[in-house]
Amino acid sequence: MYTTKNFKTKKALREAVKAGETVRIFQPGGFFDPPEAASDFTGTASVEGPHYPQPHTWYATVTVVDGVVTKVK
């Protein structure tokens, strides 16, 4: 999974979440707009970045509450 914003580093993702930015996640693979996590999704997910076609240089487990990332592990 990816975050809606293309973070170049895990640190940048962590700082954005800490600063209160609304960060959502999505699963790529379709031809149209990527499907974001449902607005009522609560749980954990694994994300990676930066987005394809750049090589992935970081991976993180995130906590999602109501479709928004609230914690980066």
Summary of the structure (lengths in Angstrom):
residues: 73
radius of gyration: 11.3
end to end distance: 15.0
largest distance: 32.2
contacts: 184
relative contact order: 0.30
helix: 12%
strand: 34%
